[in-house]
């Protein structure tokens, strides 16, 4: 199973959201230019920005530990 980066998952959630980027900007306070750069892969977001976007989109970010190479094999 191919792993997907958190930022890619968040971009996909924004693209498929029932909210426009304008509404997300108003709800999160993340500058429209910053959000645009993030969506085009030209810039990142702070952890606070990620939290605010996740909240606005109704997402829960959950950290899961990935198995390391060789783990679970004999």
N, CA and C atoms as a LAMMPS dump frame, in Angstrom:
ITEM: TIMESTEP
0
ITEM: NUMBER OF ATOMS
222
ITEM: BOX BOUNDS ff ff ff
-5.0000000000000000e+02 5.0000000000000000e+02
-5.0000000000000000e+02 5.0000000000000000e+02
-5.0000000000000000e+02 5.0000000000000000e+02
ITEM: ATOMS id mol type element x y z
1 1 1 N 0.841 -1.185 0
2 1 2 C 0 0 0
3 1 3 C 0.889 1.253 0
4 2 1 N 0.651 2.128 -0.937
5 2 2 C 1.453 3.345 -1.055
6 2 3 C 1.055 4.348 0.014
7 3 1 N 2.06 4.903 0.668
8 3 2 C 1.803 5.904 1.696
9 3 3 C 1.611 7.263 1.042
10 4 1 N 0.748 8.058 1.635
11 4 2 C 0.496 9.398 1.135
12 4 3 C 0.895 10.389 2.215
13 5 1 N 1.594 11.429 1.808
14 5 2 C 2.002 12.464 2.762
15 5 3 C 0.776 13.159 3.351
16 6 1 N 0.938 13.622 4.571
17 6 2 C -0.127 14.359 5.245
18 6 3 C -0.533 15.579 4.422
19 7 1 N 0.44 16.29 3.873
20 7 2 C 0.11 17.49 3.102
21 7 3 C -0.704 17.141 1.859
22 8 1 N -0.384 16.019 1.214
23 8 2 C -1.158 15.603 0.042
24 8 3 C -2.586 15.234 0.44
25 9 1 N -2.729 14.565 1.571
26 9 2 C -4.06 14.205 2.054
27 9 3 C -4.872 15.463 2.362
28 10 1 N -4.219 16.45 2.965
29 10 2 C -4.91 17.693 3.308
30 10 3 C -5.303 18.461 2.035
31 11 1 N -4.414 18.499 1.056
32 11 2 C -4.754 19.153 -0.218
33 11 3 C -5.981 18.5 -0.846
34 12 1 N -6.011 17.171 -0.843
35 12 2 C -7.148 16.45 -1.407
36 12 3 C -8.43 16.764 -0.632
37 13 1 N -8.325 16.854 0.69
38 13 2 C -9.495 17.184 1.516
39 13 3 C -10.001 18.587 1.195
40 14 1 N -9.092 19.525 0.966
41 14 2 C -9.483 20.893 0.617
42 14 3 C -10.163 20.901 -0.752
43 15 1 N -9.589 20.173 -1.71
44 15 2 C -10.153 20.132 -3.065
45 15 3 C -11.565 19.538 -3.084
46 16 1 N -11.817 18.579 -2.22
47 16 2 C -13.116 17.898 -2.232
48 16 3 C -14.086 18.444 -1.185
49 17 1 N -13.663 19.471 -0.459
50 17 2 C -14.498 20.036 0.603
51 17 3 C -15.706 20.769 0.03
52 18 1 N -16.727 20.864 0.85
53 18 2 C -17.92 21.625 0.474
54 18 3 C -17.721 23.119 0.718
55 19 1 N -16.519 23.499 1.093
56 19 2 C -16.214 24.909 1.38
57 19 3 C -15.212 25.417 0.351
58 20 1 N -15.389 26.645 -0.048
59 20 2 C -14.43 27.257 -0.976
60 20 3 C -13.175 27.652 -0.212
61 21 1 N -12.126 27.929 -0.951
62 21 2 C -10.894 28.41 -0.301
63 21 3 C -11.134 29.76 0.369
64 22 1 N -12.019 30.553 -0.2
65 22 2 C -12.351 31.84 0.409
66 22 3 C -12.962 31.608 1.796
67 23 1 N -13.891 30.683 1.906
68 23 2 C -14.52 30.376 3.196
69 23 3 C -13.468 29.824 4.161
70 24 1 N -12.584 28.959 3.666
71 24 2 C -11.523 28.428 4.542
72 24 3 C -10.614 29.548 5.032
73 25 1 N -10.309 30.494 4.167
74 25 2 C -9.494 31.64 4.58
75 25 3 C -10.194 32.406 5.694
76 26 1 N -11.492 32.673 5.513
77 26 2 C -12.241 33.427 6.522
78 26 3 C -12.32 32.654 7.845
79 27 1 N -12.506 31.338 7.779
80 27 2 C -12.653 30.534 8.993
81 27 3 C -11.322 30.285 9.707
82 28 1 N -10.241 30.209 8.955
83 28 2 C -8.962 29.851 9.561
84 28 3 C -8.029 31.035 9.783
85 29 1 N -8.233 32.106 9.021
86 29 2 C -7.324 33.241 9.115
87 29 3 C -6.034 33.015 8.349
88 30 1 N -5.938 31.895 7.623
89 30 2 C -4.747 31.637 6.813
90 30 3 C -4.856 32.481 5.542
91 31 1 N -3.861 33.301 5.32
92 31 2 C -3.849 34.208 4.176
93 31 3 C -4.103 33.45 2.876
94 32 1 N -4.884 34.05 2.001
95 32 2 C -5.229 33.397 0.737
96 32 3 C -3.996 33.056 -0.101
97 33 1 N -2.998 33.921 -0.084
98 33 2 C -1.776 33.66 -0.851
99 33 3 C -1.03 32.457 -0.275
100 34 1 N -1 32.352 1.047
101 34 2 C -0.339 31.222 1.708
102 34 3 C -1.081 29.931 1.373
103 35 1 N -2.402 29.978 1.436
104 35 2 C -3.218 28.805 1.112
105 35 3 C -3.033 28.41 -0.358
106 36 1 N -2.958 29.378 -1.244
107 36 2 C -2.75 29.101 -2.663
108 36 3 C -1.391 28.444 -2.901
109 37 1 N -0.333 28.973 -2.28
110 37 2 C 1.003 28.381 -2.428
111 37 3 C 1.004 26.947 -1.902
112 38 1 N 0.338 26.709 -0.772
113 38 2 C 0.246 25.366 -0.211
114 38 3 C -0.45 24.418 -1.196
115 39 1 N -1.56 24.874 -1.766
116 39 2 C -2.331 24.035 -2.682
117 39 3 C -1.543 23.693 -3.949
118 40 1 N -0.623 24.567 -4.347
119 40 2 C 0.189 24.329 -5.542
120 40 3 C 1.532 23.684 -5.206
121 41 1 N 1.723 23.297 -3.949
122 41 2 C 2.962 22.643 -3.548
123 41 3 C 4.157 23.561 -3.517
124 42 1 N 3.907 24.867 -3.441
125 42 2 C 4.986 25.859 -3.469
126 42 3 C 5.33 26.391 -2.08
127 43 1 N 4.61 25.961 -1.066
128 43 2 C 4.867 26.433 0.29
129 43 3 C 4.184 25.524 1.286
130 44 1 N 4.591 25.65 2.517
131 44 2 C 4.029 24.827 3.577
132 44 3 C 3.162 25.641 4.512
133 45 1 N 2.651 24.957 5.501
134 45 2 C 1.839 25.592 6.54
135 45 3 C 2.446 25.282 7.893
136 46 1 N 2.215 26.158 8.823
137 46 2 C 2.668 25.905 10.186
138 46 3 C 1.797 24.806 10.793
139 47 1 N 2.239 24.25 11.889
140 47 2 C 1.434 23.242 12.587
141 47 3 C 0.106 23.851 13.014
142 48 1 N 0.138 25.099 13.447
143 48 2 C -1.092 25.786 13.826
144 48 3 C -2.03 25.915 12.626
145 49 1 N -1.471 26.24 11.47
146 49 2 C -2.267 26.341 10.256
147 49 3 C -2.885 25.006 9.877
148 50 1 N -2.103 23.938 10.004
149 50 2 C -2.633 22.597 9.731
150 50 3 C -3.784 22.274 10.678
151 51 1 N -3.6 22.598 11.954
152 51 2 C -4.66 22.363 12.951
153 51 3 C -5.928 23.142 12.601
154 52 1 N -5.758 24.418 12.232
155 52 2 C -6.921 25.253 11.916
156 52 3 C -7.651 24.752 10.668
157 53 1 N -6.893 24.329 9.659
158 53 2 C -7.524 23.785 8.46
159 53 3 C -8.254 22.479 8.767
160 54 1 N -7.626 21.61 9.507
161 54 2 C -8.261 20.339 9.863
162 54 3 C -9.562 20.593 10.611
163 55 1 N -9.537 21.537 11.539
164 55 2 C -10.743 21.862 12.302
165 55 3 C -11.839 22.411 11.383
166 56 1 N -11.469 23.321 10.493
167 56 2 C -12.446 23.926 9.581
168 56 3 C -13.052 22.888 8.633
169 57 1 N -12.263 21.85 8.305
170 57 2 C -12.738 20.814 7.394
171 57 3 C -13.413 19.653 8.127
172 58 1 N -13.419 19.733 9.459
173 58 2 C -14.031 18.66 10.244
174 58 3 C -13.193 17.395 10.258
175 59 1 N -11.874 17.556 10.143
176 59 2 C -10.97 16.409 10.128
177 59 3 C -10.315 16.229 11.485
178 60 1 N -9.956 15.01 11.763
179 60 2 C -9.182 14.702 12.97
180 60 3 C -7.858 14.126 12.498
181 61 1 N -6.762 14.78 12.878
182 61 2 C -5.447 14.296 12.492
183 61 3 C -4.979 13.302 13.549
184 62 1 N -4.68 12.092 13.103
185 62 2 C -4.298 11.025 14.016
186 62 3 C -2.925 10.505 13.608
187 63 1 N -2.018 10.468 14.556
188 63 2 C -0.682 9.937 14.285
189 63 3 C -0.699 8.43 14.499
190 64 1 N -0.194 7.714 13.497
191 64 2 C -0.087 6.264 13.603
192 64 3 C 1.349 5.877 13.319
193 65 1 N 1.869 4.986 14.118
194 65 2 C 3.233 4.527 13.905
195 65 3 C 3.242 3.499 12.781
196 66 1 N 4.134 3.711 11.844
197 66 2 C 4.293 2.775 10.738
198 66 3 C 5.243 1.673 11.155
199 67 1 N 5.017 0.471 10.661
200 67 2 C 5.982 -0.592 10.944
201 67 3 C 7.315 -0.276 10.28
202 68 1 N 8.392 -0.58 10.958
203 68 2 C 9.712 -0.356 10.381
204 68 3 C 10.072 -1.535 9.514
205 69 1 N 11.039 -1.348 8.651
206 69 2 C 11.467 -2.414 7.748
207 69 3 C 11.853 -3.642 8.56
208 70 1 N 11.324 -4.77 8.147
209 70 2 C 11.673 -6.012 8.827
210 70 3 C 10.793 -6.329 10.018
211 71 1 N 10.027 -5.363 10.503
212 71 2 C 9.161 -5.598 11.643
213 71 3 C 8.002 -6.479 11.207
214 72 1 N 7.721 -7.476 11.987
215 72 2 C 6.61 -8.361 11.684
216 72 3 C 6.984 -9.503 10.754
217 73 1 N 8.247 -9.579 10.361
218 73 2 C 8.687 -10.691 9.538
219 73 3 C 9.636 -11.554 10.338
220 74 1 N 9.699 -12.812 9.976
221 74 2 C 10.581 -13.758 10.706
222 74 3 C 11.706 -14.183 9.843
